[in-house]
Amino acid sequence: MPKFLISAHQAKKLFDKGGDIRLFIYPASVSSSHMIMGTSRIAPKEVIKRHMHPYSEECFYVVQGEGILHLEDNERVLFSAGDAVFIPKGLIHSIENCGVEELFVVFASSPLAPKSEEGHKNLPDETQSGGKDGKNHS
């Protein structure tokens, strides 16, 4: 019989992305074949590192707090509790908590990448690499 419930203590914690990210729904937890779902808790001034999803669209609902979605070409999207945010497949982004309280979001992503390690691609921070092209322009 398939599994239908994942408790908070069963969620898989992700350590290399920034914030406290936990996956609840994913292929190994419930045999999902098309999507993942989880939560992110981001402390004030903390950032979910710059990344992209080459195979998937992502969306999240903001339960608590406020943040900035940093996109390519220095575009910024401000969001707060009660907002829903959509991120198209392949769009480079990071998420910053710009508020004074913890930012808490529930996210989902679909479709799945062919292999789980291909679904989330961490990218260098532009401020560390010198720019979008990775060259130092000083």
Secondary structure, 3 states (H helix, E strand, C coil): CCCCCCCHHHCEEECCCCCEEEEEECHHHHCCCCCEEEEEEECCCCEEEEEECCCCEEEEEEEECEEEEEEHHHCEEEEECCCEEEECCCCCEEEEECCCCCEEEEEEEECCCCCHHHCCEECCCHHHHCCCCCCCCC
